[in-house]
Amino acid sequence: MAGLFYTATDGVCRLLDPGAGIGSLSSAFLERCISGDLSFSKVKITAFEFDEILHKELENTLASYSERVPLSYEIVGGDFIEEAVNRIQFCHNYNFSHAILNPPYKKISSDSRHRFLLRQAGIETVNLYSAFVALALALMAPRGQIVAIIPRSFCNGPYYRPFRNFILERAAIRQMHLFESRNTAFKDDDVLQENIIIMLERGSQQGDVKVTTSTDDSFDNLAAHVYPFNRIVFPDDPEHFIHVPTSPERNAIELSFAVRYSLEELGIQVSTGPVVDFRMKDHLRDMPEPGTVPLLYPGHFSGQSTEWPKKDMKKPNAILRNPATEKWLFPTGFYCVVRRFSSKEEKRRIMASVVQPDTFPKAEMLGFENHLNIFHERKHGLPEALVRGLAVFLNTTAVDECFRRFNGHTQVNATDLKLMKYPSREVLMILGKTAKGLPSDQQTIDHLIEGLQEA
């Protein structure tokens, strides 16, 4: 992290370290100053640390550099969010030249004091880590440099859109480093998503972005590439998803002119399964019985096959059809479903399956549990060939690679699927007809997509 900074001036460095702990990040920065990689006439560190128990060790860490670096420092206790907002509102203290941070990771409730304070500074966000980064950016002087290690969840999804807009309007992304393992860099915090180191420069013109990757924090297999910014944030994307490409080559999806339609243009909707089981316990049944309809969970699907009812699944197989549940049910038909959560062990992030009505020959309606996303047409089924074509397309390696560039966690949201581009309805139906009866192994699926042409 410290190695990403460069000397923009030989003047005074004012380093911000929010959530400083025992001073590890500030130490790394100061070591670069001692080595001569960074050159300043003076370094002034402001280290925020909420836990007063750590203050003595933090003091010892910073003091140990006083004779080797022209250094002054202050340790600030209390709440960084509150102090930063006060500085922004009343002191107009935007003079930090550098910031290095490993912020806390915790959701912020919409009615909390932190959420109220952040709004006073024009920041709308849902997690402490993004709040810390936004506040650090707001406290930077022009050309100020920020390096942060954070979970990658901010790169996509509607909840982080205001935060993405905040940083993209105020800073240039200079470099990103992606840890491709979801359980190593934050292994002590049980953060099941990829982690990223990002380097931002306040108020600078956006240019190319350097992207480096490694499996974990050993950096043994470090790879680096430089990309134009239009491969990081697509110019026509209103959501401003931040993509992290891992190869300079564009894959079959990016190169195909055929993959350019939104679901809205295709007349297809995608929704999260509406049956939230713990809220509907009284209506659920372990096995089908008179008055019930099938209830489908991710566990009912394996590849393109559906097993229902499933006796050993430890989940209910049926839901009562009555006035309380009717609005949550779908007419029996062909649907494409995608699991909302993937395990770390699975090769693909997107796992699509086909719901076939002949699996439920006597059922008029179906229930879809909340851990599934459903592709449908106004809450009705789709043509069989279209459903099979969607499943083939979504299960390709190329789609998985594209999806991973903006999605780094275990969840596949309906919003993510809605914002992707797809082949035309006609091409999807051709794919579906071609795929029917063929093996569903990865090589066969990928081969089908390689020759994708506009219909």
C-alpha positions in Angstrom: 0.0 0.0 0.0 2.7 2.4 0.9 4.5 1.6 -2.3 1.6 3.1 -4.4 2.4 6.7 -3.3 4.6 8.9 -5.3 6.2 12.2 -4.4 4.1 15.0 -5.9 6.1 17.7 -4.1 9.2 18.0 -2.0 7.3 20.1 0.5 5.4 19.2 3.6 3.5 15.8 3.7 0.3 15.8 5.8 -0.6 12.2 6.2 -4.0 11.1 7.4 -4.3 7.6 9.0 -7.9 7.0 10.1 -8.3 3.8 12.2 -4.6 3.8 12.7 -4.5 0.9 15.2 -0.9 0.5 16.4 0.5 2.5 13.4 1.4 -0.2 10.9 0.3 1.7 7.8 2.0 4.9 8.9 5.1 2.9 9.7 5.2 1.6 6.1 4.8 5.1 4.8 7.6 6.4 7.0 9.9 3.5 5.9 9.5 4.7 2.3 10.6 8.2 3.4 13.6 6.7 5.2 14.6 4.7 2.1 14.4 7.9 -0.1 11.5 6.6 -2.2 9.4 9.5 -0.9 11.0 12.9 -0.3 9.5 15.6 2.0 10.9 18.5 3.9 8.6 17.4 6.8 6.0 14.7 7.5 3.0 15.6 9.7 0.8 12.6 10.7 -2.7 12.8 12.0 -3.6 9.3 13.3 -7.2 8.6 14.4 -7.8 5.7 16.7 -11.0 5.0 18.5 -9.6 2.4 20.9 -7.7 4.2 23.6 -6.0 1.0 24.7 -4.0 1.2 21.5 -2.9 4.8 21.9 0.3 4.0 23.9 1.6 1.5 21.4 0.6 3.9 18.5 2.5 6.6 20.3 5.6 4.4 20.7 5.4 3.4 17.0 5.3 7.0 15.7 7.9 8.2 18.2 10.4 5.6 17.1 10.7 7.4 13.7 11.2 10.9 15.2 15.0 10.8 14.9 15.0 9.3 11.4 12.4 11.5 9.7 11.5 15.2 10.1 8.3 14.2 11.8 5.5 15.6 13.9 2.3 13.8 14.8 -0.9 13.9 16.7 -3.0 11.0 17.9 -6.8 11.7 17.9 -9.2 9.6 19.9 -13.0 9.5 19.6 -15.1 8.9 16.5 -13.4 9.6 13.2 -16.7 10.1 11.4 -17.8 12.8 13.8 -14.5 14.5 13.9 -14.1 14.5 10.2 -17.6 15.8 9.5 -16.9 18.6 12.0 -13.7 19.5 10.2 -15.4 19.5 6.9 -18.3 21.6 8.1 -16.7 24.1 10.4 -13.0 24.1 9.9 -12.8 23.7 6.1 -9.8 21.7 6.9 -9.0 20.1 3.5 -5.2 20.1 3.6 -4.1 16.5 3.9 -1.8 15.6 1.1 -1.8 11.8 1.7 -4.1 9.2 3.4 -3.5 5.6 4.0 -6.2 3.5 5.6 -7.5 0.0 6.4 -11.0 1.1 7.6 -13.5 -0.8 9.7 -16.0 -2.9 7.9 -19.6 -2.7 9.3 -23.0 -1.8 8.0 -24.5 1.6 8.9 -28.2 1.6 9.6 -30.3 4.2 7.8 -31.5 5.8 11.0 -28.1 5.9 12.9 -26.2 8.9 14.1 -23.4 8.0 11.7 -25.8 8.1 8.7 -27.1 11.5 9.9 -23.5 12.9 10.3 -22.4 11.7 6.9 -25.4 13.3 5.2 -24.3 16.6 6.7 -21.1 16.2 4.7 -22.9 15.3 1.5 -22.0 11.6 1.8 -24.6 8.8 1.4 -23.3 5.4 2.0 -24.1 2.1 3.8 -20.9 0.9 5.4 -18.1 2.2 7.6 -15.4 1.4 5.1 -16.9 3.5 2.3 -17.7 6.3 4.8 -14.0 6.4 5.9 -12.8 6.6 2.3 -15.3 9.3 1.4 -14.4 11.4 4.4 -10.7 11.0 3.7 -11.3 12.1 0.1 -13.3 15.1 1.4 -10.4 16.1 3.6 -7.8 15.9 0.9 -6.1 18.9 -0.7 -6.0 19.1 -4.5 -3.8 16.3 -5.9 -4.0 14.6 -2.5 -3.3 10.8 -2.7 -5.4 8.2 -0.9 -4.5 4.5 -0.7 -7.1 2.2 1.0 -7.6 -1.6 1.4 -11.3 -2.3 1.3 -13.8 -5.0 0.4 -14.8 -4.8 -3.2 -18.6 -4.6 -2.7 -18.6 -0.9 -3.6 -17.9 -1.7 -7.2 -21.4 -2.6 -8.1 -25.0 -2.6 -6.8 -27.5 0.2 -6.1 -26.6 0.7 -2.4 -23.1 1.9 -3.2 -24.0 4.0 -6.3 -23.9 7.3 -4.3 -20.5 6.4 -3.0 -19.2 5.5 -6.5 -20.5 8.8 -7.8 -18.9 10.7 -4.9 -15.4 9.3 -5.6 -15.6 9.5 -9.4 -16.7 13.1 -9.3 -13.9 14.1 -6.9 -11.0 11.9 -7.8 -9.1 10.0 -10.4 -8.6 6.2 -10.0 -4.8 5.7 -10.5 -4.3 2.1 -9.5 -6.2 -0.9 -8.2 -4.9 -4.2 -6.8 -7.2 -7.1 -6.6 -6.9 -10.0 -4.1 -8.6 -12.8 -6.0 -9.1 -15.0 -3.0 -12.3 -14.2 -1.0 -11.0 -15.4 2.4 -7.4 -14.5 2.9 -6.7 -10.7 3.2 -9.6 -10.3 5.6 -9.5 -13.8 7.0 -9.9 -12.6 10.6 -13.1 -10.6 9.8 -15.0 -13.3 7.9 -15.5 -11.0 4.9 -16.5 -13.4 2.1 -15.7 -11.2 -0.9 -12.7 -10.2 -2.8 -10.6 -7.3 -1.4 -9.1 -4.5 -3.2 -6.4 -1.8 -2.7 -7.3 1.4 -4.5 -5.3 4.5 -5.1 -7.2 7.7 -5.7 -5.9 11.2 -6.5 -8.1 14.2 -5.5 -9.3 16.6 -8.2 -7.0 15.1 -10.9 -7.9 14.3 -14.5 -8.8 10.7 -15.1 -6.4 8.7 -17.3 -5.4 5.1 -17.7 -5.6 2.8 -14.7 -3.0 0.3 -13.6 -4.5 -2.9 -12.4 -2.5 -5.5 -10.5 -3.7 -8.9 -9.2 -2.5 -11.6 -6.8 -4.2 -14.6 -5.3 -3.6 -13.4 -1.7 -1.4 -11.1 0.4 1.8 -13.1 -0.4 1.9 -11.4 -3.9 3.6 -14.4 -5.2 1.9 -14.4 -8.6 1.6 -10.6 -9.1 0.4 -9.6 -12.5 0.1 -6.0 -13.8 -1.7 -4.4 -16.8 -2.7 -0.8 -17.8 -6.2 -0.2 -19.1 -8.0 2.8 -20.5 -10.6 4.2 -18.1 -13.5 3.2 -20.4 -12.7 -0.5 -19.5 -13.0 0.4 -15.8 -16.2 2.4 -15.9 -18.2 1.9 -19.1 -19.2 5.3 -20.6 -22.8 4.3 -21.1 -23.4 2.8 -17.7 -25.7 5.0 -15.6 -24.8 2.9 -12.5 -21.1 3.6 -12.8 -20.1 0.0 -12.0 -16.3 -0.2 -11.4 -14.9 -3.1 -13.4 -11.5 -4.7 -12.5 -10.3 -6.4 -15.7 -7.7 -9.2 -15.1 -6.6 -9.7 -18.7 -5.8 -7.2 -21.5 -7.5 -9.4 -24.0 -11.2 -8.9 -24.5 -13.2 -12.1 -24.2 -15.9 -13.4 -26.5 -18.7 -11.4 -24.8 -16.8 -8.1 -25.0 -15.9 -8.7 -28.7 -19.4 -9.8 -29.8 -21.5 -7.1 -31.4 -24.5 -9.4 -30.7 -24.3 -9.0 -26.9 -25.8 -5.5 -26.6 -29.4 -5.7 -25.5 -30.9 -5.0 -22.1 -33.4 -7.3 -20.5 -36.0 -4.4 -20.9 -35.3 -4.4 -24.6 -35.8 -8.2 -24.7 -39.1 -8.0 -22.8 -37.7 -10.0 -20.0 -37.8 -9.2 -16.3 -35.6 -10.7 -13.5 -36.8 -10.7 -9.9 -35.6 -12.0 -6.5 -37.6 -15.0 -5.3 -40.5 -13.5 -3.3 -41.0 -16.3 -0.8 -39.0 -15.5 2.4 -39.3 -18.7 4.3 -38.9 -17.5 7.9 -41.8 -15.0 7.3 -44.1 -17.7 5.9 -43.4 -20.6 8.3 -47.0 -21.3 8.9 -47.6 -21.9 5.1 -44.6 -24.2 4.5 -44.7 -28.0 4.3 -41.8 -30.4 4.2 -43.4 -32.5 1.5 -46.3 -31.8 -1.0 -49.8 -32.5 0.2 -53.3 -31.5 -0.9 -53.6 -27.7 -1.2 -49.9 -27.1 -1.7 -47.7 -26.1 -4.7 -44.0 -26.7 -5.2 -41.5 -24.4 -3.4 -38.1 -24.2 -5.1 -34.8 -23.6 -3.3 -31.3 -23.5 -4.9 -30.8 -27.0 -3.4 -33.4 -28.3 -5.9 -31.1 -27.5 -8.8 -28.0 -29.3 -9.9 -26.6 -28.1 -13.3 -29.6 -28.3 -15.7 -31.5 -30.9 -13.7 -34.2 -30.3 -11.1 -34.9 -32.7 -8.3 -38.3 -32.1 -6.7 -39.4 -33.1 -4.2 -36.1 -33.6 -2.5 -36.5 -35.6 0.7 -33.1 -35.1 2.2 -32.7 -31.4 1.7 -33.7 -30.1 5.2 -35.8 -27.4 3.5 -39.6 -27.5 2.8 -40.6 -28.7 -0.6 -44.1 -27.1 -0.7 -46.1 -24.0 0.2 -49.8 -23.8 0.8 -51.7 -22.0 -2.0 -54.2 -19.7 -0.2 -55.1 -16.0 -0.2 -52.1 -15.2 2.0 -49.6 -16.8 -0.5 -51.2 -16.4 -3.9 -49.5 -13.1 -4.7 -46.1 -14.6 -4.2 -46.7 -17.5 -6.6 -45.9 -17.9 -10.3 -47.9 -19.9 -12.9 -46.1 -23.1 -13.8 -44.0 -22.7 -16.9 -40.4 -22.5 -18.2 -38.2 -20.2 -16.1 -34.5 -19.5 -15.9 -33.2 -19.2 -12.3 -29.9 -18.0 -10.9 -28.7 -18.6 -7.4 -28.2 -15.5 -5.4 -25.3 -16.9 -3.5 -22.3 -18.9 -4.8 -19.8 -20.8 -2.6 -16.1 -19.9 -2.7 -15.4 -23.4 -4.1 -17.6 -23.0 -7.2 -15.8 -22.2 -10.5 -18.5 -19.9 -11.7 -20.1 -17.0 -9.9 -23.3 -17.2 -12.0 -25.1 -20.6 -11.7 -28.1 -20.7 -14.0 -30.7 -23.5 -14.3 -33.8 -24.3 -16.2 -37.2 -24.8 -14.5 -39.2 -27.3 -16.6 -42.9 -27.6 -16.1 -43.0 -31.3 -16.6 -41.1 -31.7 -13.3 -44.4 -30.6 -11.7 -47.1 -32.2 -13.9 -50.0 -31.6 -11.5 -49.0 -28.1 -10.3 -50.7 -25.0 -11.5 -48.4 -22.6 -9.6 -44.8 -22.5 -8.3 -43.1 -20.8 -5.3 -39.6 -19.4 -5.6 -37.6 -18.9 -2.4 -35.7 -15.7 -1.8 -32.2 -17.2 -2.6 -33.1 -17.5 -6.3 -33.3 -14.9 -9.0 -36.0 -15.6 -11.6 -36.1 -14.6 -15.3 -39.8 -14.2 -16.3 -42.2 -12.2 -18.5 -44.6 -10.2 -16.4 -44.5 -12.9 -13.7 -45.2 -15.7 -16.3 -43.0 -18.3 -17.9 -40.9 -17.8 -21.0 -40.7 -19.9 -24.2 -38.6 -23.0 -23.6 -35.9 -22.2 -26.2 -35.5 -18.7 -24.7 -35.1 -20.1 -21.2 -32.6 -22.6 -22.4 -30.7 -20.0 -24.4 -30.5 -17.7 -21.3 -29.2 -20.5 -19.2 -26.5 -21.4 -21.8 -25.5 -17.8 -22.1 -25.3 -17.1 -18.4 -23.3 -20.3 -17.7 -20.5 -19.5 -20.1 -17.0 -18.8 -18.9 -17.0 -15.5 -20.8 -20.1 -14.2 -19.0 -18.6 -15.3 -15.7 -15.3 -13.4 -16.5 -17.3 -10.2 -17.4 -19.4 -10.5 -14.2 -16.4 -10.9 -11.9 -15.0 -7.6 -13.2 -17.6 -5.6 -11.3 -18.8 -8.1 -8.8 -16.4 -9.4 -6.1 -18.7 -10.9 -3.5 -20.7 -14.1 -3.0 -24.0 -12.5 -3.9 -25.6 -12.2 -7.4 -28.3 -9.6 -7.2 -31.2 -9.2 -9.6 -30.0 -5.7 -10.2 -26.6 -7.0 -11.4 -28.4 -9.4 -13.8 -30.7 -6.6 -15.0 -27.8 -4.3 -15.9 -25.9 -6.9 -17.9 -26.1 -7.0 -21.7 -27.5 -10.0 -23.5 -27.9 -11.3 -27.1 -31.2 -10.6 -28.9 -34.2 -12.7 -28.1 -33.8 -14.5 -31.5 -30.1 -15.4 -30.8 -31.0 -16.7 -27.4 -33.7 -18.9 -28.8 -31.3 -20.2 -31.4 -28.8 -21.0 -28.6 -31.5 -22.7 -26.6 -32.7 -24.9 -29.5 -29.0 -25.8 -30.4 -28.2 -26.6 -26.8 -31.2 -28.9 -26.1 -30.0 -32.4 -26.1 -26.3 -31.5 -26.0 -24.0 -32.2 -23.0 -24.0 -29.4 -20.4 -20.3 -29.5 -19.7 -18.4 -26.2 -19.7 -16.5 -26.9 -22.9 -19.7 -27.5 -24.9 -21.4 -24.4 -23.4 -18.4 -22.2 -24.2 -18.1 -23.6 -27.7 -21.7 -22.6 -28.4 -21.1 -19.0 -27.4 -17.8 -18.5 -29.4 -19.6 -18.2 -32.7 -22.3 -15.8 -31.4 -23.5 -13.7 -34.3 -26.3 -11.1 -34.5 -29.6 -12.6 -35.7 
